[in-house]
Amino acid sequence: MAAPPHRLQGDADQTTATSSFGHAPTPHGVVAVTTPTPPSLPRGLFVLVACLIVAHTAFNGIRITTSLAAIKAGGGALWVGLLTAMFNIIPAFLAIRVGRLVDRMPLKRPLIAGCIAVALGGAVAAAQPMLGVLALCACVIGVGWMVIAAASQYAVGLFGGTEQRVRAFSVMSMGFSISSFLGPLVAGFMIDHVSYQAAFGVLAVCGALPTLVFASGRVTLPWEPPPSEQRNGGVRELLAMPAVRNTLIIASFITVGWDLYIFIVPVLGSELGLSATEIGSTLSLFAVAVFVVRLFMTRLTARLGERGVMVSAMVLAGCTFLAFAFTRSYAMMLTLSFIIGLGLGASQPITLSILHEAAPPGRVGEVNGMRMTLIATSQWTMPLVFGVLSVSTGMLPLFLVIGGGMLSGSWFAKRKMPVE
């Protein structure tokens, strides 16, 4: 017997209503649940990230070339350490002030200024690659990149909006993974096949190229003008905000862990008798892992939440540091490097997203400046501290302390990290 007409109409209405809430009807009348597709990120974000890849390639390549040029000039390990510090010392003191300036002007201006500084430093180094000149250029380039980082992080956070901020920062972080690979590659190729001056020159051009894009208006950068009556109580006021303070504390664990990894691989590899190629491949595999985990950040945060991803990443990194203390082979170093790359690499997009959300209106750049101050300070102090400790106590206590500290940090993150 045929169903009454009104019953058929009711079924149709029910199917239609169900479909409007993300359920699709099938030919057999079974309702299938569909997953809504997230909106696309704006085109301007990808143009910005492409420019950042080129600029960061220049920055990374010049850092490598500067160290190698110092060795060739007879500067030795002391000069290499000094030049490495020059890239970070001044940014450690200026990052917060630069962040405040970024809050008050259209983001295109600091991006152009930073790229010009990187290009100018590389060009001067190409003309006069002497130790004193290299130290001055390192300071200029370090400040230039710090300005680029402050402005670009602000722009990426705005591009992502509230719903897709982690995804937007993941795209930026994947770009930095690419440039971290390209910078040393370009530097090494130019040094081996042409000259140090040519390496500085090519990298200076890479630093200048994004300037043309930003100045031409091919990319429209978002910007939020600061409130007309903006309060600015300085760093103390920001640190009094639990979300900002706790996120920076969590970020400090990750920063120290990252710096320790970069320090231990050459040292531990040398102790194990590994060749330079094997040590380099270990570092490269770490970069591959960082890229891979950032490729899946959107899925990870959808499944575990931002807090869950951060806690899991810190537990993974802490356990891996403990395992490094018992490493006795090249194969084990490769395995642990990939694992710790997954843990440390997952942290940056989430940290940047939370800080952008926690910052008061008109003070995102200042909060980013606080984070960059933390990173720059760690990058020029931690290698010295690690070196002293490794000489006085050996590597084993260092691994145990950092591994235990990272696990303690995961407990802190679980309790204090802002809820997404």
Rosetta blueprint (number, residue, H / E / L):
1 M L
2 A L
3 A L
4 P L
5 P H
6 H H
7 R H
8 L H
9 Q H
10 G H
11 D H
12 A H
13 D H
14 Q H
15 T H
16 T H
17 A H
18 T H
19 S H
20 S H
21 F L
22 G L
23 H E
24 A E
25 P E
26 T L
27 P L
28 H L
29 G L
30 V L
31 V E
32 A E
33 V E
34 T L
35 T L
36 P L
37 T L
38 P L
39 P L
40 S L
41 L L
42 P L
43 R H
44 G H
45 L H
46 F H
47 V H
48 L H
49 V H
50 A H
51 C H
52 L H
53 I H
54 V H
55 A H
56 H H
57 T H
58 A H
59 F H
60 N H
61 G H
62 I H
63 R H
64 I H
65 T H
66 T H
67 S H
68 L H
69 A H
70 A H
71 I H
72 K H
73 A L
74 G L
75 G L
76 G H
77 A H
78 L H
79 W H
80 V H
81 G H
82 L H
83 L H
84 T H
85 A H
86 M H
87 F H
88 N H
89 I H
90 I H
91 P H
92 A H
93 F H
94 L H
95 A H
96 I H
97 R H
98 V H
99 G H
100 R H
101 L H
102 V H
103 D H
104 R L
105 M L
106 P L
107 L L
108 K H
109 R H
110 P H
111 L H
112 I H
113 A H
114 G H
115 C H
116 I H
117 A H
118 V H
119 A H
120 L H
121 G H
122 G H
123 A H
124 V H
125 A H
126 A H
127 A H
128 Q L
129 P L
130 M L
131 L H
132 G H
133 V H
134 L H
135 A H
136 L H
137 C H
138 A H
139 C H
140 V H
141 I H
142 G H
143 V H
144 G H
145 W H
146 M H
147 V H
148 I H
149 A H
150 A H
151 A H
152 S H
153 Q H
154 Y H
155 A H
156 V H
157 G H
158 L H
159 F H
160 G H
161 G L
162 T L
163 E L
164 Q L
165 R H
166 V H
167 R H
168 A H
169 F H
170 S H
171 V H
172 M H
173 S H
174 M H
175 G H
176 F H
177 S H
178 I H
179 S H
180 S H
181 F H
182 L H
183 G H
184 P H
185 L H
186 V H
187 A H
188 G H
189 F H
190 M H
191 I H
192 D H
193 H H
194 V L
195 S L
196 Y H
197 Q H
198 A H
199 A H
200 F H
201 G H
202 V H
203 L H
204 A H
205 V H
206 C H
207 G H
208 A H
209 L H
210 P H
211 T H
212 L H
213 V H
214 F H
215 A H
216 S H
217 G L
218 R L
219 V L
220 T L
221 L L
222 P L
223 W L
224 E L
225 P L
226 P L
227 P L
228 S L
229 E L
230 Q L
231 R L
232 N L
233 G L
234 G H
235 V H
236 R H
237 E H
238 L H
239 L H
240 A L
241 M L
242 P H
243 A H
244 V H
245 R H
246 N H
247 T H
248 L H
249 I H
250 I H
251 A H
252 S H
253 F H
254 I H
255 T H
256 V H
257 G H
258 W H
259 D H
260 L H
261 Y H
262 I H
263 F H
264 I H
265 V H
266 P H
267 V H
268 L H
269 G H
270 S H
271 E H
272 L L
273 G L
274 L L
275 S L
276 A H
277 T H
278 E H
279 I H
280 G H
281 S H
282 T H
283 L H
284 S H
285 L H
286 F H
287 A H
288 V H
289 A H
290 V H
291 F H
292 V H
293 V H
294 R H
295 L H
296 F L
297 M H
298 T H
299 R H
300 L H
301 T H
302 A H
303 R H
304 L H
305 G H
306 E H
307 R H
308 G H
309 V H
310 M H
311 V H
312 S H
313 A H
314 M H
315 V H
316 L H
317 A H
318 G H
319 C H
320 T H
321 F H
322 L H
323 A H
324 F H
325 A L
326 F L
327 T L
328 R L
329 S L
330 Y H
331 A H
332 M H
333 M H
334 L H
335 T H
336 L H
337 S H
338 F H
339 I H
340 I H
341 G H
342 L H
343 G H
344 L H
345 G H
346 A L
347 S H
348 Q H
349 P H
350 I H
351 T H
352 L H
353 S H
354 I H
355 L H
356 H H
357 E H
358 A H
359 A L
360 P L
361 P L
362 G L
363 R L
364 V H
365 G H
366 E H
367 V H
368 N H
369 G H
370 M H
371 R H
372 M H
373 T H
374 L H
375 I H
376 A H
377 T H
378 S H
379 Q H
380 W H
381 T H
382 M H
383 P H
384 L H
385 V H
386 F H
387 G H
388 V H
389 L H
390 S H
391 V H
392 S H
393 T H
394 G L
395 M H
396 L H
397 P H
398 L H
399 F H
400 L H
401 V H
402 I H
403 G H
404 G H
405 G H
406 M H
407 L H
408 S H
409 G H
410 S H
411 W H
412 F H
413 A H
414 K H
415 R H
416 K H
417 M L
418 P L
419 V L
420 E L
